[in-house]
Amino acid sequence: MDVGRIVKLPLGSAVDFLLMLSRERETWDEIPMSLEKYLDEKNLGKLKALNNSKIMEVVETFLDLCKPDRATVITDAPEDLDYVRELSLKTGEERHLQMEGHTIHFDGYHDQARDKANTKVLLPKGAVISKHINTIDRDEGLKEIFSLMDGIMKGKEALILFFSLGPKDSIFSVPALQITDSAYVAHSEIMLYRPAYDMFKRMQDSLQNFFYFVHSAGELENGVSKNVDKRRIYIDLQENRVFSINNQYAGNSLGLKKLALRLAINKAVREGNWLAEHMFISGIRSLDGKRKTYFLGAYPSMCGKTSTAMIPGNTIVGDDIAYIRINEKGEARAANIESGMFGIIKDVNPIDDPLIYKALTTPRELIFSNVLIKDGVPYWTGMGKEIPTEGVNFSGEWYQGKKDENGKEIPPSHPNARFTLKLEDLDNCDSALHNSEGVFFKGIVYGGRDSDTSVPIFEAFNWSHGVFVGASIESETTAATLGKIGVRALQPMANLDFVVVPLGRYFKAHFDFAKKLKNPQQVRIFSTNYFLKDASGNFYDEKVDKKVWFVWAEGRVNGEFDAIETPIGYIPRYDDLKRLFKEVFNKDYDRERYEKEFAIRVQKWLEKLDRIEAAYQDEPYLPDEFLEELRGLRQRLLDAREKFNLEEIPPSKFGK
């Protein structure tokens, strides 16, 4: 078979293998419409009402490939959305819990996190891409994935759904089509995103440029994906689509989440006038509570992103993904592409996360995943109450001391257990969540996990320095990704897993973005590190201390606080932090702690720069601005060491 020839069919994609397998026809024009095999008259009418030729082609093509017993089109109508919720319970993918509106979903024991090894970008011959990106030859990958998808939905019902990434009918909107045989996936996306059948209907055949996603949980055994050895998540940038099969875990199966982020990053870099980022959007309150300033924040998984977005007293627009665009006034604006939260539940408790904990323990529409269930009640690690010694969890019937086939003890709740809820169910949800103009923001914060190098917070000297700071984030790997944990890794912009273009071009898009702003000084960039440890291995910071760091940053962008200039950036003055800790928490912040945790550890920083330089030395298209910032920081550190003759320079050496 000539795969290369058929991938050039009018549908534009590699429908080749499908056509060879199921029809043995040469051109799209020779293929008869076959939607009637899958859709009854009512559902076919819903699809035809969109008056969109590409949607008809995509839906027919992949229903014919996956061969479900039937298909249902889900509109924005309440009865259609209710149908999905009920179907998830009917299929057993979700089960009722004791509290009204709460359900539990279990992923398979070996399907508990993003599968990085089998998530691949389909790379056309001759294309150049960063070495960190997992790829497969496009023709080879399409042939493989289509062969695995052939008949994968037999015996099941396919759901066809329509969404808007970002507020509907706005400059942020990216239309998205989802085809899945998992009612749990469809239910999750209804909670997390804005259903947009009506938006598609208004645009009709003028809408040809949309993302689309085809997912199948594959053959199920005891309600979970059986053939995880054949789990595949293939990203086709050429056609703005993703294929995901033999999985249920949302990070692999929900097309509109991180899979769509990959497509959006490619689209944003290619178009050159906006950014798609792994960032929260939060309204930070001033010390007196009278002013609210919007900040964006990028944190790798398990580095405090959700808890930062949920700092008490502040508001939340989004906790995970943001699109950043420039409006007609030349202002940078940001919007949450989602309308819900898919959060890690580990350590969510009434002391550290009171707002989320309240939402998790009161009646509302809410999906728990991979926690322990006992008598219809969910339990998870770090929730602040005693956990039963038996129940049902992601391994089936569970009891304390239970081990898996490798002799590893199974915890009651998986470290990557999750919850799914609507943002509007949180007491601190910001009124701008659905604002079609997004929010005007003044700060971006990059945070990593670092026990021995960086200070709790510093401000970059300017936008260019801030982009370098974001490109230099380091973190420890966590349970949110399959593989070893506790390994220090470079995580540029907290987005490495999702950047599907050469990193050099991604960085260049960031360096260039501020040049398009009417006021390049609109946005200030900061870095945080909550994980610095003292000589005894204890954290300097308590979990709640991050509120002070953000009150300081909010004051900085509004001209209220001075700062001390150091080689790495601007750090807070001791007197300001002393006052903030007293007024925010009514506790003392002693000088000795300040001198230690805000010290500039020259050798550690130089070692970090060596790691960064080594990591990027073969990176294609690396912009000159990046190298200039690296050289500048290294020289400032060397100059400081020579001036003070110290490897660890306390902040008092630089100023008061």
Long-range contacts (C-beta under 8 A, 24 or more apart in sequence): 3-139, 3-142, 3-143, 4-139, 7-138, 7-139, 7-142, 11-57, 11-58, 11-61, 12-238, 12-239, 13-142, 13-236, 13-238, 13-239, 13-241, 14-138, 14-139, 14-142, 14-143, 14-146, 14-236, 15-61, 16-142, 16-143, 16-146, 17-142, 17-143, 17-146, 17-147, 18-61, 18-64, 18-65, 18-146, 18-150, 21-65, 21-146, 21-147, 21-150, 22-64, 22-65, 22-150, 23-64, 28-57, 33-60, 34-60, 34-63, 34-64, 35-59, 35-60, 35-63, 37-63, 38-63, 38-68, 38-70, 38-71, 38-158, 39-70, 39-71, 39-72, 39-73, 40-70, 43-71, 43-72, 43-73, 46-73, 46-75, 46-197, 47-73, 47-160, 49-201, 50-197, 50-200, 50-201, 50-204, 51-201, 51-204, 51-205, 52-200, 52-203, 52-204, 52-205, 52-207, 52-208, 53-205, 54-205, 54-207, 54-208, 54-210, 55-177, 55-200, 58-177, 58-179, 58-212, 59-160, 59-177, 59-179, 62-149, 62-179, 62-214, 63-158, 63-179, 65-146, 65-149, 65-150, 66-149, 66-150, 66-151, 66-152, 66-153, 66-158, 66-179, 66-181, 66-214, 66-216, 67-150, 67-151, 67-152, 67-153, 67-154, 68-153, 68-154, 68-156, 68-157, 68-158, 68-181, 69-153, 69-154, 69-155, 69-156, 69-157, 70-157, 70-158, 71-157, 71-158, 71-159, 71-160, 72-157, 72-158, 72-159, 72-160, 73-160, 74-159, 74-160, 74-161, 74-162, 74-186, 74-190, 74-195, 74-197, 75-162, 75-195, 75-197, 75-198, 76-195, 76-196, 76-197, 76-198, 81-190, 81-195, 84-159, 84-161, 84-183, 84-186, 84-187, 84-190, 85-187, 85-190, 85-365, 87-157, 87-159, 87-183, 87-186, 88-183, 88-184, 88-186, 88-187, 90-183, 91-183, 91-184, 91-223, 92-223, 93-182, 93-183, 93-184, 93-223, 93-248, 94-183, 94-184, 94-187, 94-367, 96-376, 97-368, 97-373, 97-376, 97-377, 97-378, 98-375, 98-376, 98-377, 99-361, 99-362, 99-363, 99-377, 100-363, 101-363, 101-364, 101-365, 101-366, 102-363, 102-364, 102-366, 102-367, 102-368, 102-378, 103-366, 103-367, 103-368, 104-367, 104-368, 104-369, 104-371, 104-373, 104-378, 105-184, 105-248, 105-367, 105-368, 105-369, 105-370, 106-223, 106-224, 106-369, 106-370, 106-393, 106-394, 107-224, 107-225, 107-248, 107-249, 107-369, 107-370, 107-394, 108-224, 108-225, 108-226, 108-228, 108-248, 108-394, 109-224, 109-394, 109-395, 109-404, 110-228, 111-224, 111-225, 111-228, 111-231, 111-247, 111-248, 111-249, 111-252, 112-249, 112-370, 112-394, 112-414, 112-416, 112-482, 113-249, 113-251, 113-416, 113-479, 113-480, 113-481, 113-482, 114-249, 114-251, 114-252, 114-258, 114-480, 114-481, 114-482, 114-497, 115-231, 115-233, 115-247, 115-252, 115-482, 116-481, 116-482, 116-483, 116-497, 117-482, 118-231, 118-232, 118-233, 119-233, 119-234, 119-235, 119-252, 120-232, 120-233, 120-234, 120-235, 121-234, 121-235, 121-237, 121-262, 121-500, 122-234, 122-235, 122-236, 122-237, 122-238, 124-238, 128-502, 128-620, 129-500, 129-501, 129-502, 130-499, 130-501, 130-502, 130-503, 130-504, 130-619, 130-620, 131-618, 131-619, 132-496, 132-503, 133-499, 133-500, 136-234, 138-236, 138-238, 141-234, 142-234, 142-236, 144-232, 145-232, 145-234, 145-243, 145-245, 148-230, 148-232, 148-245, 148-246, 149-214, 149-216, 149-243, 149-245, 152-181, 152-216, 152-218, 152-219, 152-245, 153-181, 153-216, 156-181, 156-216, 157-181, 157-183, 159-183, 159-186, 161-186, 161-189, 161-190, 161-195, 161-197, 162-195, 162-196, 162-197, 162-199, 162-200, 163-189, 163-193, 163-194, 163-195, 163-196, 163-256, 164-193, 164-194, 164-196, 164-199, 165-193, 165-211, 165-256, 165-260, 165-264, 165-323, 165-337, 166-194, 166-323, 166-335, 166-336, 166-337, 167-194, 167-335, 167-434, 167-435, 167-436, 167-438, 168-194, 168-196, 168-199, 168-436, 169-199, 169-436, 170-335, 170-436, 170-437, 170-438, 171-325, 171-327, 171-436, 171-437, 171-438, 172-323, 172-325, 172-335, 172-337, 172-436, 172-438, 173-199, 174-210, 174-211, 174-260, 174-264, 174-267, 174-323, 174-337, 175-199, 175-200, 175-203, 175-207, 175-210, 175-211, 176-210, 176-211, 176-212, 176-213, 176-255, 176-256, 176-260, 177-210, 177-211, 177-212, 177-213, 178-212, 178-213, 178-215, 178-255, 178-256, 179-212, 179-213, 179-214, 179-215, 180-213, 180-214, 180-215, 180-216, 180-217, 180-253, 180-255, 181-215, 181-216, 181-217, 182-215, 182-216, 182-217, 182-248, 182-253, 184-248, 184-367, 185-215, 185-217, 185-248, 185-250, 185-253, 185-254, 187-367, 188-250, 188-254, 188-342, 188-367, 188-420, 189-254, 189-255, 189-256, 191-340, 191-365, 191-367, 191-420, 191-421, 191-422, 192-254, 192-256, 192-257, 192-338, 192-339, 192-340, 192-341, 192-342, 192-420, 193-256, 193-337, 193-338, 193-339, 193-340, 194-339, 194-434, 209-240, 210-240, 211-240, 211-241, 211-242, 211-255, 211-256, 211-260, 211-263, 211-264, 212-240, 212-241, 212-255, 213-241, 213-242, 213-243, 213-244, 213-255, 213-256, 213-259, 213-260, 214-241, 214-242, 214-243, 214-244, 214-255, 215-243, 215-244, 215-245, 215-253, 215-255, 216-244, 216-245, 216-246, 217-246, 217-247, 217-248, 217-253, 218-245, 218-246, 218-247, 219-246, 222-396, 224-248, 233-259, 235-259, 235-262, 235-263, 235-500, 237-262, 237-263, 237-266, 237-500, 240-267, 250-342, 250-369, 250-418, 250-420, 251-480, 254-342, 256-338, 257-320, 257-321, 257-338, 257-342, 258-321, 258-497, 258-498, 260-337, 261-321, 261-498, 262-498, 262-499, 262-500, 263-500, 264-323, 264-337, 265-495, 265-498, 265-499, 265-500, 265-501, 265-506, 266-500, 266-501, 268-323, 268-509, 269-501, 269-505, 269-506, 269-509, 270-501, 272-509, 272-512, 273-325, 273-326, 273-516, 274-323, 274-324, 274-325, 274-326, 275-323, 275-324, 275-509, 275-510, 275-513, 276-321, 276-322, 276-323, 276-324, 277-321, 277-322, 277-323, 277-324, 277-493, 277-495, 278-320, 278-321, 278-493, 278-494, 278-495, 278-498, 279-318, 279-320, 279-321, 279-322, 279-334, 279-444, 279-494, 280-305, 280-306, 280-308, 280-309, 280-316, 280-317, 280-318, 280-319, 280-320, 280-322, 281-309, 281-316, 281-317, 281-318, 281-322, 281-334, 281-335, 281-336, 281-430, 281-439, 281-441, 282-308, 282-309, 282-311, 282-314, 282-315, 282-316, 282-317, 282-430, 283-314, 283-315, 283-316, 283-317, 283-430, 283-432, 283-439, 284-311, 284-314, 284-443, 284-550, 284-551, 284-553, 284-554, 285-313, 285-314, 285-551, 285-554, 286-551, 286-554, 286-555, 286-558, 286-560, 287-551, 287-555, 287-580, 287-583, 287-584, 289-313, 291-554, 291-558, 293-441, 293-442, 293-443, 293-554, 293-557, 293-558, 294-334, 294-439, 294-440, 294-441, 294-442, 294-443, 295-441, 295-442, 295-443, 295-444, 295-445, 295-550, 295-553, 295-554, 296-322, 296-324, 296-334, 296-441, 296-443, 296-444, 296-445, 297-444, 297-445, 297-446, 297-447, 298-444, 298-445, 298-446, 298-447, 298-470, 298-473, 298-493, 298-494, 298-495, 299-446, 299-447, 299-448, 299-494, 300-448, 300-449, 300-473, 300-475, 300-478, 300-491, 300-494, 301-344, 301-478, 301-480, 301-481, 302-344, 302-449, 302-475, 302-476, 302-478, 302-479, 302-480, 303-447, 303-448, 303-449, 303-475, 303-494, 303-530, 303-531, 304-447, 304-530, 304-546, 305-447, 305-494, 306-341, 306-343, 306-344, 306-353, 306-356, 307-352, 307-353, 307-543, 307-546, 308-445, 308-447, 308-528, 308-546, 308-550, 310-353, 310-355, 310-356, 310-426, 310-428, 311-546, 311-547, 311-550, 312-354, 312-355, 312-428, 312-547, 313-547, 314-428, 314-550, 315-428, 315-429, 315-430, 316-423, 316-426, 316-428, 316-429, 316-430, 317-430, 317-432, 317-433, 317-439, 318-423, 318-433, 319-343, 319-423, 323-438, 324-513, 325-438, 326-513, 326-516, 326-517, 327-437, 327-438, 329-518, 330-516, 330-517, 330-518, 330-519, 331-440, 331-517, 331-518, 331-519, 331-522, 332-440, 332-441, 332-513, 332-517, 332-522, 332-523, 333-437, 333-438, 333-439, 333-440, 333-441, 334-438, 334-439, 334-441, 335-435, 335-438, 335-439, 336-423, 336-433, 338-423, 339-422, 339-423, 339-424, 339-433, 339-434, 340-420, 340-421, 340-422, 340-423, 341-419, 341-420, 341-421, 341-422, 341-423, 341-426, 342-418, 342-419, 342-420, 343-418, 343-419, 343-420, 344-416, 344-417, 344-418, 344-480, 345-371, 345-380, 345-383, 345-413, 345-417, 345-418, 345-419, 346-380, 346-381, 346-382, 346-413, 346-415, 346-416, 346-417, 346-479, 347-381, 347-382, 347-383, 348-380, 348-382, 348-383, 348-419, 349-382, 349-383, 349-384, 350-384, 351-384, 352-543, 352-544, 355-426, 355-427, 355-428, 356-419, 356-426, 357-383, 358-427, 359-421, 359-425, 359-426, 359-427, 360-419, 360-421, 364-421, 364-422, 364-425, 365-421, 365-422, 365-425, 366-419, 366-420, 366-421, 366-425, 367-419, 367-420, 367-421, 368-417, 368-418, 368-419, 369-417, 369-418, 369-419, 369-420, 370-394, 370-413, 370-414, 370-416, 370-417, 370-418, 371-413, 371-414, 371-417, 372-398, 372-412, 372-413, 379-412, 379-413, 380-412, 380-413, 380-417, 381-411, 381-412, 381-413, 381-415, 381-417, 387-412, 387-413, 388-412, 414-479, 415-478, 415-479, 416-479, 416-480, 441-523, 442-522, 442-523, 442-524, 442-557, 442-558, 443-523, 443-524, 443-525, 443-526, 443-553, 443-554, 443-557, 444-470, 444-523, 444-524, 444-525, 444-526, 445-525, 445-526, 445-527, 445-528, 445-550, 445-553, 446-470, 446-473, 446-493, 446-494, 446-525, 446-526, 446-527, 446-528, 447-473, 447-494, 447-527, 447-528, 447-529, 447-530, 448-473, 448-474, 448-475, 448-491, 448-494, 448-527, 448-529, 449-474, 449-475, 449-476, 449-529, 449-531, 450-474, 450-475, 450-529, 450-531, 450-532, 451-531, 451-532, 451-533, 452-532, 452-533, 452-601, 452-604, 453-529, 453-532, 453-601, 453-604, 453-605, 453-607, 453-608, 454-527, 454-529, 454-532, 454-568, 454-605, 455-529, 455-532, 455-568, 455-571, 455-597, 455-598, 455-599, 455-600, 456-528, 456-529, 456-530, 456-532, 456-540, 456-541, 456-545, 456-549, 456-597, 456-598, 457-526, 457-527, 457-528, 457-529, 457-549, 457-552, 457-553, 457-571, 457-572, 458-526, 458-527, 458-566, 458-568, 458-569, 458-570, 458-571, 459-524, 459-525, 459-526, 459-553, 459-556, 459-563, 459-569, 459-570, 459-571, 460-524, 460-525, 460-526, 460-527, 460-569, 460-570, 461-569, 461-570, 463-511, 463-514, 463-520, 463-523, 463-525, 464-511, 464-514, 464-625, 464-628, 464-629, 465-525, 465-569, 465-629, 465-632, 466-524, 466-525, 466-526, 467-507, 467-510, 467-511, 467-525, 467-625, 467-626, 467-629, 468-625, 468-626, 468-629, 468-630, 468-633, 469-525, 469-527, 469-569, 470-510, 470-525, 471-503, 471-507, 471-510, 471-612, 471-626, 472-608, 472-612, 474-608, 474-611, 490-611, 490-612, 490-615, 502-619, 502-620, 502-621, 503-616, 503-619, 503-622, 504-619, 504-620, 504-621, 504-622, 504-623, 504-626, 505-621, 507-622, 507-623, 507-625, 507-626, 508-621, 508-623, 508-625, 511-623, 511-625, 511-626, 524-553, 524-556, 524-557, 526-553, 526-556, 527-569, 532-597, 534-596, 540-593, 540-596, 540-597, 541-597, 544-585, 547-584, 547-585, 548-577, 548-580, 548-581, 548-584, 548-585, 551-580, 551-584, 552-576, 552-577, 552-580, 564-651, 564-654, 564-655, 564-656, 565-654, 565-655, 566-600, 566-640, 566-649, 566-651, 566-654, 567-600, 567-602, 567-605, 567-633, 567-636, 567-637, 567-639, 567-640, 568-600, 568-605, 568-633, 568-636, 568-637, 571-598, 571-651, 571-654, 572-598, 573-655, 573-656, 574-651, 574-652, 574-656, 575-656, 594-651, 595-650, 595-651, 595-652, 596-650, 598-650, 598-651, 599-648, 599-649, 599-650, 599-651, 600-637, 600-640, 600-648, 600-649, 600-651, 600-654, 601-647, 601-648, 602-637, 602-638, 602-640, 602-641, 602-646, 602-647, 602-648, 602-649, 603-647, 605-633, 605-637, 606-634, 606-637, 606-638, 609-633, 609-634, 609-637
